[in-house]
Amino acid sequence: MKNKKIETQIIHGNKQYPFTGPVVYPIYQTSNFRFKNSSIASRYSKGDESVFVYSRIHNPTVNQLEQKFTELYDNKATLFCSGMAAISTTILALCKSDEEILTIPNLYGGTYHYFNEVLPKFKIDIKTFEPNSLEDLLYLITPKTRIVYFETPTNPTINLVDIQKLVKIVKKIEKEYNKKIYTILDNTFATILNQNPFKYGVDIVIESTTKYLGGHSDLIGGLVVSSNNTAQKIKNLRKYTGSIMEPFTAFLLDRSLKTFLFRVKQQNQNAIELAKALEKHRNIIRVLYPGLKSHPNHELAKKQMRGFGGMLTIEVVGGLKNAIKFCNNLKLAVNAMSLGGVETSVSIPVLSSHIGLTKSELTRQGVTEGMVRISTGIENIVDLIQDFYQSLNKLK
């Protein structure tokens, strides 16, 4: 069948199996693969990628899931053992010494530290631009620029970047310099269900499969989606960094993907109802959620997002002391550092994703000590609101 809808794609990928065999694709838990004869090895030596040799390079369980993601995103998918492995391998595959990356100040803490502490050791420079002043890219991009990297919505401030406008500016400068400048978007918070960056011309999409794609808080992985040529460069480096996804993890992720659509739709619904309820509480300074009319980027969210996502951030009165008290007094929501699971979770950015940043760095990113990041799950929304209210009521 051609032109299958998303509900069908996440179950079947690009293949149906009319023959007798397992309904669920098996786990190839093996380090290497035997050859029928040496002519098979010869085919591999000549570049035949259909020949399986060693699971650090490729594996049938991982490959079939990559094919399913390729179908879902309509671009070539590459799987990794973690989200940070996906980010770091992609960057090093495309950017070399004496080149530079332009990025926004508001980044996931792991990415921020990697950019500012690791990449300079490779003589890769990092420059920042403000997402609300994209025109600055016209003079910030130089002949050294190789990558423009951003998130939208951002972690944890839930700011939005105008994807179409950013890509248009970068492509204009590409023509002037006659060189490729990759636009890379971390789409973890939105997911492909709520936001399709390829629609606006983004070159590469990265997602942490640990989060919504996995959705059950029981696996760690990363996904990079790009053109075939770019994917080949990334896969070539993955071969030598050893950062491919494990077969069993791929099996778990494939299983999780089958309920992805239904989970995220419920999380979207819970998030908007929870955000509206929390806006009314006296001990909340502000609620950051793109589905709220009060969000400064609400109109942009309606333009480029198909759903507003399951992530919101609140700022409670009383700073860090009350943020800790609030999280400690929740009965249903889990106090944990990850996100995207079926269970609602909360975390304090200055104690988790953004630990180790200086006060000036936190200020630049718009992160305050009283912020609590909320990842809504699929619980009953009445129960969730009651839980959040009972904890907020204990703050002074």
TORFIKE-781175 format. One line per field, with one value per residue: residue number from 1; x, z, y of N, C-alpha, C in turn. Coordinates in pm, whole numbers, plus 50000, padded with zeros to 5 digits. Each point is the difference from the previous one (the first is absolute). Example, Ala and Ser with C-alpha at 12.3 -4.5 7.8 and 13.67 -1.06 7.14 Angstrom:
# TORFIKE-781175
n = (1|2)
n_xx = (51319|49965)
n_zz = (50780|49928)
n_yy = (49431|50105)
ca_xx = (49911|50082)
ca_zz = (50000|50006)
ca_yy = (50119|50119)
c_xx = (50090|49923)
c_zz = (50000|50073)
c_yy = (50120|50109)
***
This chain:
# TORFIKE-781175
n = (1|2|3|4|5|6|7|8|9|10|11|12|13|14|15|16|17|18|19|20|21|22|23|24|25|26|27|28|29|30|31|32|33|34|35|36|37|38|39|40|41|42|43|44|45|46|47|48|49|50|51|52|53|54|55|56|57|58|59|60|61|62|63|64|65|66|67|68|69|70|71|72|73|74|75|76|77|78|79|80|81|82|83|84|85|86|87|88|89|90|91|92|93|94|95|96|97|98|99|100|101|102|103|104|105|106|107|108|109|110|111|112|113|114|115|116|117|118|119|120|121|122|123|124|125|126|127|128|129|130|131|132|133|134|135|136|137|138|139|140|141|142|143|144|145|146|147|148|149|150|151|152|153|154|155|156|157|158|159|160|161|162|163|164|165|166|167|168|169|170|171|172|173|174|175|176|177|178|179|180|181|182|183|184|185|186|187|188|189|190|191|192|193|194|195|196|197|198|199|200|201|202|203|204|205|206|207|208|209|210|211|212|213|214|215|216|217|218|219|220|221|222|223|224|225|226|227|228|229|230|231|232|233|234|235|236|237|238|239|240|241|242|243|244|245|246|247|248|249|250|251|252|253|254|255|256|257|258|259|260|261|262|263|264|265|266|267|268|269|270|271|272|273|274|275|276|277|278|279|280|281|282|283|284|285|286|287|288|289|290|291|292|293|294|295|296|297|298|299|300|301|302|303|304|305|306|307|308|309|310|311|312|313|314|315|316|317|318|319|320|321|322|323|324|325|326|327|328|329|330|331|332|333|334|335|336|337|338|339|340|341|342|343|344|345|346|347|348|349|350|351|352|353|354|355|356|357|358|359|360|361|362|363|364|365|366|367|368|369|370|371|372|373|374|375|376|377|378|379|380|381|382|383|384|385|386|387|388|389|390|391|392|393|394|395|396)
n_xx = (50083|49961|50070|50061|49896|50019|49869|50003|50066|49949|49902|49994|50031|50100|49981|49929|49970|49965|50129|50013|49986|50095|49903|50078|50066|50079|50053|50084|49999|50075|50124|49996|50023|49955|50099|49913|50070|50125|49919|49932|50110|50021|49871|50017|50111|49904|49953|49970|49916|49953|50134|49945|50083|49968|49947|50129|49995|49933|49867|49946|50005|50121|50044|49923|50048|50123|49965|49950|50105|50071|49912|50010|50132|49989|50094|50129|49969|50065|50015|49995|50105|50003|49925|50083|49993|49871|49996|50080|49946|49881|50027|50063|49889|49948|50060|50096|50126|49998|49896|49876|49938|49887|49969|49886|49980|49872|50082|49972|50008|49970|49913|49953|50014|49942|49913|49987|49999|49931|49909|50018|50003|49898|50018|49884|49979|49950|49901|49943|49873|49931|49919|49992|50128|49924|49963|50036|49936|49943|50037|49930|49931|50108|50103|50025|49880|49987|49959|49870|50015|49880|49925|49887|49927|50047|50109|49939|50044|49987|50114|49952|50048|49995|49962|49888|49991|50037|49929|49905|50033|50009|49893|49956|50055|49942|49904|50004|50015|49896|49943|50010|49889|50026|49869|50022|49891|50016|49929|50080|49989|50009|50099|50019|49930|50067|50111|49984|50124|49989|49881|50086|50052|49979|50134|50011|49930|50017|49982|49978|50028|50086|49962|49933|50099|50084|49983|50088|50093|50017|50030|50121|49978|50049|49942|50061|49931|50038|50062|49992|50044|49923|49897|50049|50019|49878|49949|50076|49966|49870|50043|50069|49890|49946|49931|49998|49870|49980|50011|50025|50079|50048|50004|50049|50084|50018|50005|50079|50062|49957|50032|50101|49926|49954|50123|50059|49900|50006|50132|49976|49898|50072|50099|49913|49936|50115|50049|49879|50002|50127|49958|49905|50109|49974|50048|49939|50126|50033|49925|50099|49909|50046|49924|50062|49892|50033|50027|50120|50017|49886|50006|50129|49964|49897|50100|50097|49908|49993|50078|49958|49992|50078|50084|50007|50024|50008|49970|50044|49919|50089|50023|50129|49993|49914|50089|50097|49941|49973|50120|50047|49904|50044|49880|49954|50029|50082|50082|50018|50121|49938|49948|49875|50005|49940|50098|49920|50093|50074|50063|50100|49991|50003|49920|49967|49917|49990|50030|50071|49886|50073|49992|50109|50047|49957|50047|50111|49986|49982|50095|49895|50036|49897|50070|49888|50072|49889|50013|49892|49941|49951|50030|49905|49950|49885|50050|50048|49891|49930|50086|49999|49870|49991|50092|49942|49896|50103|50010|50100)
n_zz = (50000|49924|50043|50077|50082|50088|50022|49868|49975|50114|49940|49872|50007|49920|50091|49925|50087|49874|50016|50019|50121|50074|50084|50105|49948|49978|50119|49920|50112|49908|50029|49936|49871|49990|49917|49902|49943|49960|49906|50113|50061|49882|50001|50128|49966|49911|50125|49993|50029|49908|49998|50093|50072|50062|50118|50008|49886|50001|50019|49969|50133|50002|49899|50044|50120|49954|49937|50117|50068|49907|50012|50130|49987|49910|50082|49974|50072|50106|50059|50123|50077|49966|50058|50104|49984|49984|50102|50084|49961|50001|50110|50053|49953|50041|50117|49949|50039|50072|50026|49980|50117|49942|50121|50052|50087|49962|50066|49967|50131|49965|49913|50093|50091|49915|49968|50128|50030|49910|49926|50093|50062|49915|50062|50056|49940|50110|49921|50069|49974|50006|50045|50079|49961|49924|49981|50128|49956|49945|50123|50074|49895|50006|49919|50131|49987|50074|50124|49981|50132|50012|50102|49982|50112|50073|50049|50109|49930|49919|49962|49902|49899|49922|49979|49942|50089|50099|49950|49980|50118|50057|49932|50038|50120|49999|49934|50095|50093|49931|50117|50043|50052|50089|49983|50131|50011|50130|49954|50102|50037|49871|49953|49914|50103|50084|49938|49873|50051|49942|50048|50089|49955|50125|50014|50132|50036|50125|50048|50127|49959|50093|49935|49919|49916|50105|50073|50037|49985|49893|49922|49945|49922|49878|49933|49884|49944|49879|49904|49893|49930|50071|49988|49879|50001|50052|49916|49911|50065|49997|49885|50008|50029|49931|49942|49930|49975|50122|49956|50129|50002|49881|50056|50113|49925|49926|50112|50054|49884|50024|50116|49928|49895|50061|50036|49891|49933|50085|49981|49871|50006|50069|49913|49901|50046|50020|49885|49950|50063|49964|49885|50053|50029|50120|50015|49885|49972|49930|49893|49960|49908|49886|50064|50093|50002|50126|49929|50011|49984|50059|49935|50032|50122|49986|49957|50088|50096|49991|50107|50120|49998|50066|49958|50129|50023|50132|50049|50110|50089|50048|49868|50013|50113|49940|49905|50092|50078|49892|49948|50120|49987|49876|49978|49887|49976|49913|50104|49873|49949|49962|49883|49966|50127|50014|50089|50065|49956|50105|49965|50080|49896|50102|50026|49873|49902|50089|50063|50079|49958|49963|50095|49943|49995|50126|50035|49930|50060|50093|50062|50080|50125|49977|49892|49957|49939|49928|50008|49930|50081|50017|50123|50085|49922|50044|49997|49881|49963|50054|49940|49887|50012|50041|49906|49903|50053|50003|49888|50056)
n_yy = (49879|50099|50105|49912|50003|50100|49980|49985|50114|50046|49933|50034|50131|49964|49906|49917|49906|49969|49970|49868|50048|50053|50033|49977|50103|49895|49973|50063|49926|50053|49967|49881|49985|49876|49968|49991|50099|49998|49958|49963|49954|49944|49967|49966|49938|49972|50002|49870|50100|49917|49993|49921|50076|50116|49976|50026|49933|49887|49997|49882|49982|50054|49928|49900|50038|50007|49889|49961|50047|49940|49902|50004|50024|49901|49958|49991|49892|50047|49881|50053|49975|50128|50092|50000|49868|50017|50087|49936|49886|50055|50066|49896|49944|50115|50013|50077|49983|50113|49921|50046|50001|50037|50042|49962|50098|49982|49922|49876|49981|49874|50050|50082|49903|49917|50094|50032|49872|49930|50060|50095|49880|49996|50117|49964|50114|50054|50043|50095|49973|50110|49906|50107|49980|49922|50127|49982|49892|50106|50043|49914|49955|49924|50014|50022|50056|49891|50038|50005|49998|49942|50038|49937|50004|50102|49945|50047|50105|49896|50056|50075|49930|50106|49874|50036|50096|49918|49900|50088|50051|49880|49964|50118|49982|49880|50063|50093|49904|49950|49976|49876|50049|49905|49990|49999|49928|50023|49898|49974|50127|50031|49927|49902|49952|50080|49961|50033|50002|49879|50023|50049|49886|49959|50002|50017|49893|50041|49878|50024|49877|50041|50110|50079|49981|49997|50108|49907|50092|49921|50103|49994|50105|50009|50099|49977|50099|49958|50068|49925|50105|50081|49915|49990|50131|50013|49911|50060|50112|49973|49952|50114|50068|49901|50097|49886|50001|49951|49874|49972|50108|49961|49880|50053|50069|49893|49931|50092|49995|49877|50054|50040|49979|49893|49967|50044|49947|49898|49994|50022|49915|49913|50027|50012|49892|49937|50045|49982|49883|49978|50053|49932|49925|50042|49878|50023|50030|49891|49974|49923|50021|49953|49912|50072|50075|49976|49890|50061|49869|50031|50114|50007|49963|50080|50077|49966|49994|49868|50001|50039|49868|49916|50097|50030|50125|49985|50118|49941|50050|50085|50001|49967|50066|50082|50012|49991|50089|50071|49974|50029|50091|49981|49951|50054|50125|49947|50009|50026|49971|49890|49968|50026|49958|49883|50007|50083|50084|50034|50109|50030|50081|50088|49896|50018|50033|50099|49889|50077|50057|50103|50092|50049|49874|49980|50119|49974|49884|50092|49930|49987|50030|50078|49972|49943|49907|50000|49868|50035|49913|49877|50044|49972|50094|49954|49877|50031|50064|49902|49919|50071|50007|49875|49982|50068|49945|49918|50074|50069)
ca_xx = (49917|50068|49935|49934|49985|50095|49958|50043|50146|50067|49982|50055|50113|49979|49985|49907|50057|49888|50043|49999|50117|49967|49930|50094|50135|50082|50123|50123|50094|50125|50107|50041|49912|50075|49986|49982|50131|50080|49952|49917|50095|50052|49898|50009|50124|49980|49904|49862|49953|49899|50069|50022|50133|50035|49890|50044|49982|49856|49936|49867|49896|50016|49972|49857|49942|50044|49915|49869|50014|50020|49866|49922|50052|50023|50142|50080|50014|50117|49975|50117|49984|49947|49978|50127|50080|49946|50043|50146|50045|49955|50083|50137|49998|49975|50073|50141|50075|50002|49866|49923|49859|49915|49891|49926|50043|49912|50025|50008|50126|50104|50045|50071|50134|50076|50040|50088|50114|50065|50031|50118|50122|50018|50015|49871|49950|49856|49945|49856|49911|49874|49892|49905|50066|50061|50069|50142|50074|50051|50139|50071|50050|50122|50048|50038|49881|49962|49874|49911|49937|49903|49887|49871|50016|50128|50004|49866|49925|49887|50002|49988|50079|49930|50079|49998|50078|50141|50050|50004|50119|50121|50012|50041|50143|50063|50020|50101|50132|50013|50044|49891|49985|49896|49908|49971|49899|49964|49854|49959|49884|49880|49987|49952|49854|49957|50077|50082|50097|50035|49902|50053|50130|50111|50082|50017|49919|50050|49910|50036|49896|49977|49886|49866|49999|50004|49876|49972|50109|50074|50105|50075|50038|49995|49962|50037|49933|50062|50006|50080|50142|50041|49991|50115|50112|49978|50014|50142|50065|49940|50069|50127|49977|49932|49885|49874|49903|50003|49884|49889|49942|49922|49878|49913|49956|49902|49877|49948|49956|49866|49902|50050|49897|49892|50059|50030|49873|49947|50090|49965|49873|50023|50086|49926|49906|50079|50054|49892|49966|50109|50002|49905|50039|50063|50142|50070|50035|49968|49998|50052|49948|49967|49857|49931|49999|50095|50137|50041|50012|49880|49963|50099|49971|49885|50045|50096|49980|49872|49954|50085|50095|49970|50094|49976|50086|49939|50088|49925|50044|50094|50128|50043|49949|49863|50000|50032|49887|49892|50029|50001|49866|49913|49969|49992|50109|50129|50111|50102|50067|49970|49870|49937|49946|49855|49977|50034|50122|50042|50141|50042|50112|50130|50050|50000|50049|50086|50093|50136|50005|50017|49881|49988|49956|49859|49926|49999|49907|49866|49969|50000|50006|49865|49938|49979|49960|49899|49970|49872|49981|49868|49908|49876|50038|49945|50094|50124|49977|49987|50133|50079|49940|50025|50139|50013|49931|50089|50105|49972)
ca_zz = (50000|49997|50069|50124|50103|50111|50087|49937|49989|50125|50026|49897|49923|49855|49958|50061|49986|49975|50016|50134|50077|50123|49987|50051|49945|50106|50046|49957|50108|49956|49973|49860|49913|49921|49855|49932|49940|49999|49899|50072|50058|49889|49969|50102|49979|49884|50037|50003|50136|50037|50066|50142|50039|50138|50051|50020|49872|49976|50060|49940|50086|49992|49862|49967|50068|49922|49881|50042|50023|49868|49943|50081|49984|49858|49986|50045|50146|50058|50143|50088|50135|50087|49932|49992|49897|49873|49981|49989|49877|49887|49996|49959|49862|49905|50035|50028|50067|49939|49957|50113|50015|50057|50074|50091|50140|50072|49956|50100|50071|49946|49873|50033|50051|49890|49908|50059|50072|49922|49863|49989|49999|49860|49929|49939|50073|50025|50011|50027|49944|50072|49917|49968|49907|49900|49899|50039|49928|49874|50018|50088|49919|49927|49919|50088|50057|49940|50055|50082|50084|50091|50052|50012|50117|50068|50129|50050|50001|49906|49898|49865|49893|49871|49919|49859|49985|50020|49885|49885|50014|49982|49859|49926|50021|49931|49860|49993|50026|49916|50086|50077|50143|50046|50107|50083|50101|50102|49999|50105|50075|49916|49928|49862|50000|50024|49920|49895|49956|49859|49925|49989|49935|50089|49942|50089|50121|50105|50113|50101|50003|50142|50045|49953|49911|50091|50072|50117|50096|50016|49899|49964|49860|49924|49860|49908|49872|49906|49864|49986|49996|50135|50086|49975|50073|50143|50026|49988|50127|50103|49992|50072|50138|50070|50069|49947|50098|50028|49944|50093|50010|49878|50018|50092|49935|49899|50076|50050|49888|49959|50078|50003|49958|50099|50122|49985|49991|50136|50072|49952|50061|50143|50020|49985|50112|50121|49988|50027|50142|50080|49982|50093|50140|50057|50027|49872|49940|49857|49935|49864|49915|49872|49972|50073|49934|50072|49956|49902|49865|49975|49858|49928|50029|49917|49861|49964|50076|49980|50137|50084|50076|50137|50091|50046|50110|50088|50096|50125|50091|50103|49946|50005|50121|49976|49888|50062|50085|49911|49941|50106|50053|49900|50031|49876|49909|50040|50002|49921|49910|49859|49957|49889|50039|50024|50132|50012|50078|50021|50034|50021|49905|50059|50071|49909|49864|49990|50111|49963|49929|50086|50009|49877|49894|50023|49967|49854|49948|50053|50099|50137|50103|50035|49888|50004|49869|50014|49886|50032|49959|49946|50112|49999|50018|50127|50103|49987|50048|50146|50057|49991|50088|50142|50029|49992|50115|50116|49988|50066)
ca_yy = (50121|50128|50113|49957|50102|49986|49892|49876|50000|49968|49858|49912|50050|49995|49861|49907|49866|49909|49862|49944|50040|50073|50128|50100|49979|49941|50065|49933|50026|49936|50096|49992|49923|49902|50007|49872|49977|50122|50094|50096|50095|50080|50101|50105|50076|50088|50104|49954|50022|49901|49890|50025|49954|50025|50082|50140|50068|49994|49883|49992|50058|50146|50041|50003|50115|50116|50006|50049|50144|50062|50012|50094|50137|50022|50029|49886|49995|49935|49983|50007|49945|50106|50127|50072|49933|50048|50139|50012|49935|50083|50121|49968|49950|50108|50121|49971|50106|50133|50038|50049|49967|50103|49937|50088|49985|49908|49863|49894|50016|49912|50059|50124|49967|49940|50108|50100|49941|49894|50037|50088|49919|49961|50127|50037|50117|50009|50134|49995|50102|50007|49948|50107|50094|49912|50080|50008|49895|50055|50044|49907|49890|50033|49887|49889|49938|49872|49950|50081|49897|50061|49922|50069|50085|49987|49932|49973|50125|49986|50104|49950|50060|49997|49907|50040|50124|49966|49924|50090|50085|49918|49962|50120|50019|49887|50037|50106|49942|49881|49889|49941|50029|49909|50039|49883|50029|49901|50001|49907|50046|50002|49873|50011|50008|50137|50099|49939|50100|49985|50079|50136|49998|49964|49893|49885|49998|49911|49978|49901|49897|49975|50079|49964|49886|49885|50027|49917|50020|49875|49986|50119|49995|50123|49987|50108|49983|50094|49949|49878|50032|50041|49883|49914|50059|49979|49856|49965|50032|49914|49871|50004|50044|49890|50060|49948|49951|49857|49929|49989|50133|50020|49920|50073|50124|49961|49972|50127|50083|49960|50075|50138|50094|50008|50056|50142|50074|50015|50091|50134|50041|50022|50117|50126|50013|50027|50136|50095|49992|50055|50147|50061|49982|50120|49979|49988|50129|49991|49869|50007|49892|50066|49994|50106|50131|50086|49972|50102|49942|49921|50007|49921|49859|49961|49995|49895|49877|49933|49981|50086|49920|49962|50065|50136|50043|50098|50066|50013|50105|49956|49953|49860|49936|49957|49905|49872|49961|49962|49869|49898|49975|49938|49861|49922|50036|49944|50095|49930|50093|49982|50050|49930|49871|49993|50057|50141|50019|50139|50018|50139|50013|50036|49882|49885|50021|50118|50002|50037|50128|50116|50084|50078|49908|49972|50121|50011|49900|50025|49897|50050|49895|49957|49928|49855|49949|49894|49914|49939|49862|49966|49976|50078|50140|50048|49956|50078|50137|49993|49976|50123|50102|49971|50033|50146|50061|49990|50101|50128)
c_xx = (50086|49920|49922|49996|50089|49961|50046|50152|50067|49981|50081|50127|49969|49981|49882|50053|49887|50036|49990|50129|49959|49927|50092|50140|50094|50121|50119|50110|50129|50105|50041|49911|50085|49970|49977|50128|50070|49959|49911|50089|50059|49902|50006|50123|49988|49889|49854|49948|49890|50061|50025|50130|50016|49901|50042|49976|49852|49948|49858|49889|50004|49963|49851|49932|50042|49915|49861|50004|50021|49866|49920|50041|50022|50142|50077|50026|50123|49980|50130|49966|49950|49977|50129|50095|49954|50050|50149|50051|49962|50089|50139|50007|49993|50087|50144|50066|50001|49869|49920|49855|49929|49882|49930|50050|49921|50016|49986|50139|50112|50058|50083|50142|50087|50052|50109|50122|50077|50043|50116|50132|50032|50017|49876|49941|49847|49962|49849|49927|49868|49885|49895|50059|50072|50073|50149|50085|50062|50143|50079|50058|50118|50041|50043|49880|49965|49862|49925|49910|49902|49899|49876|49890|50131|49982|50076|49905|49884|49990|49989|50090|49921|50083|50011|50087|50149|50058|50013|50125|50126|50018|50042|50151|50080|50032|50109|50141|50029|50058|49881|50008|49881|49913|49959|49904|49981|49850|49940|49873|49872|49965|49945|49848|49953|50068|50089|50098|50037|49904|50053|50144|50118|50076|50000|49911|50058|49893|50063|49888|49971|49867|49869|49996|50007|49880|49971|50112|50083|50107|50068|50043|49990|49972|50045|49933|50049|49987|50089|50150|50052|49999|50121|50124|49990|50019|50145|50074|49945|50070|50124|49988|49930|49872|49866|49910|50013|49876|49881|49931|49914|49868|49901|49944|49895|49866|49934|49941|49856|49890|50036|49890|49898|50051|50016|49873|49941|50086|49976|49876|50017|50079|49922|49903|50073|50054|49893|49964|50108|50010|49914|50046|50081|50151|50083|50026|49965|50002|50045|49952|49950|49853|49919|50005|50101|50144|50039|50011|49877|49961|50097|49975|49884|50040|50082|49985|49861|49935|50098|50093|49958|50088|49953|50093|49926|50109|49918|50054|50105|50128|50027|49943|49859|49989|50028|49882|49883|50021|49996|49861|49903|49981|49999|50119|50134|50107|50120|50050|49964|49859|49942|49938|49850|49964|50040|50124|50032|50150|50029|50125|50134|50061|50011|50062|50099|50093|50140|50011|50014|49871|49980|49953|49852|49913|49988|49899|49858|49956|50010|50000|49862|49930|49989|49951|49908|49984|49872|49991|49859|49900|49870|50031|49945|50094|50127|49981|49987|50135|50083|49945|50030|50143|50023|49938|50088|50114|49958|50080)
c_zz = (50000|50079|50124|50101|50120|50091|49948|49996|50129|50040|49903|49933|49852|49950|50072|49969|49982|50024|50146|50074|50123|49972|50042|49946|50111|50037|49952|50100|49970|49970|49853|49924|49913|49851|49945|49932|49989|49892|50063|50064|49892|49960|50100|49977|49883|50026|50002|50144|50042|50071|50146|50043|50151|50056|50043|49874|49964|50048|49944|50083|49995|49861|49969|50069|49931|49875|50035|50026|49869|49931|50072|49975|49854|49974|50066|50150|50042|50152|50080|50139|50100|49917|49985|49899|49862|49969|49972|49870|49878|49985|49946|49858|49898|50021|50037|50066|49916|49930|50124|49992|50059|50068|50089|50143|50073|49945|50118|50063|49947|49871|50026|50047|49890|49905|50060|50073|49917|49862|49986|50000|49860|49910|49915|50085|50011|50014|50022|49930|50075|49910|49962|49907|49893|49890|50032|49928|49872|50013|50093|49923|49916|49912|50084|50052|49925|50044|50072|50075|50096|50048|49990|50016|50073|50138|50100|49985|49901|49908|49862|49904|49871|49902|49856|49976|50014|49877|49878|50004|49974|49854|49913|50010|49937|49856|49985|50015|49913|50079|50081|50146|50048|50108|50073|50111|50092|50021|50113|50071|49917|49948|49860|49993|50010|49911|49900|49944|49852|49910|49974|49949|50090|49940|50085|50123|50096|50107|50097|50005|50143|50044|49938|49910|50079|50091|50126|50104|50022|49893|49977|49855|49933|49853|49923|49866|49905|49859|49995|50006|50138|50095|49981|50072|50150|50035|49992|50129|50112|50005|50088|50141|50080|50068|49944|50113|50017|49942|50095|50020|49879|50006|50091|49935|49893|50065|50045|49888|49961|50077|50007|49972|50110|50131|49988|49987|50139|50082|49957|50072|50149|50025|49990|50115|50130|49997|50033|50148|50086|49988|50105|50145|50051|50021|49874|49945|49852|49957|49857|49922|49870|49964|50072|49923|50065|49956|49891|49857|49962|49852|49914|50021|49915|49854|49969|50077|49972|50133|50088|50093|50143|50104|50038|50116|50083|50085|50126|50082|50095|49950|50019|50121|49978|49881|50052|50083|49914|49943|50105|50047|49898|50032|49876|49909|50056|49993|49932|49889|49853|49969|49892|50033|50023|50137|50000|50089|50010|50027|50014|49914|50065|50079|49907|49866|49989|50121|49949|49922|50100|50003|49873|49883|50015|49962|49849|49939|50052|50103|50140|50099|50037|49891|50029|49862|50019|49869|50032|49945|49949|50111|49980|50036|50132|50114|49997|50056|50153|50067|49999|50093|50147|50038|49996|50121|50125|49996|50069|49934)
c_yy = (50126|50103|49956|50113|49966|49884|49864|49989|49955|49853|49915|50050|49992|49857|49934|49860|49899|49854|49956|50038|50078|50131|50114|49968|49954|50085|49917|50034|49924|50106|49998|49902|49905|50019|49860|49957|50134|50098|50106|50107|50091|50109|50115|50087|50098|50103|49960|50007|49903|49880|50036|49933|50003|50100|50141|50082|50006|49865|49994|50064|50152|50050|50010|50117|50130|50016|50053|50151|50075|50021|50109|50144|50038|50053|49887|50007|49922|49995|49993|49948|50104|50126|50079|49935|50045|50140|50007|49938|50083|50123|49968|49943|50113|50123|49965|50120|50127|50035|50039|49956|50121|49933|50102|49981|49892|49859|49903|50004|49913|50053|50125|49971|49939|50108|50088|49944|49897|50048|50099|49924|49949|50122|50032|50112|49997|50146|49989|50114|49995|49955|50105|50105|49921|50076|50015|49896|50053|50049|49906|49881|50048|49883|49880|49921|49872|49954|50113|49902|50067|49896|50087|49897|49969|49936|50087|50118|50003|50121|49936|50078|49986|49918|50049|50123|49971|49930|50090|50089|49920|49962|50118|50020|49886|50035|50105|49944|49878|49882|49950|50040|49918|50065|49872|50039|49881|50010|49915|50043|49990|49861|50024|50009|50144|50103|49927|50104|49991|50078|50141|50003|49971|49881|49873|50017|49897|49986|49901|49898|49955|50059|49949|49877|49870|50000|49920|50005|49874|49977|50134|49987|50135|49972|50123|49972|50108|49946|49876|50030|50039|49882|49908|50051|49971|49853|49955|50029|49914|49864|49998|50056|49891|50043|49955|49953|49849|49932|49992|50135|50030|49923|50073|50126|49971|49971|50129|50085|49969|50072|50149|50102|50023|50060|50151|50084|50022|50095|50144|50053|50028|50128|50131|50020|50029|50142|50104|50001|50066|50152|50070|49995|50119|49983|49975|50140|50001|49854|50018|49878|50063|49995|50105|50131|50095|49977|50099|49948|49917|49998|49921|49852|49951|49985|49876|49870|49943|49966|50073|49922|49973|50065|50140|50030|50104|50065|50024|50117|49943|49936|49852|49927|49945|49904|49858|49948|49952|49860|49889|49961|49942|49852|49911|50027|49953|50110|49931|50091|49983|50049|49909|49867|50005|50054|50148|50013|50149|50002|50148|50023|50032|49885|49879|50035|50115|50016|50039|50130|50114|50082|50082|49914|49966|50119|50016|49903|50020|49898|50059|49884|49947|49922|49851|49958|49880|49926|49925|49858|49979|49968|50079|50144|50057|49962|50083|50141|50002|49981|50128|50108|49972|50033|50151|50068|50001|50104|50128|50110)
***
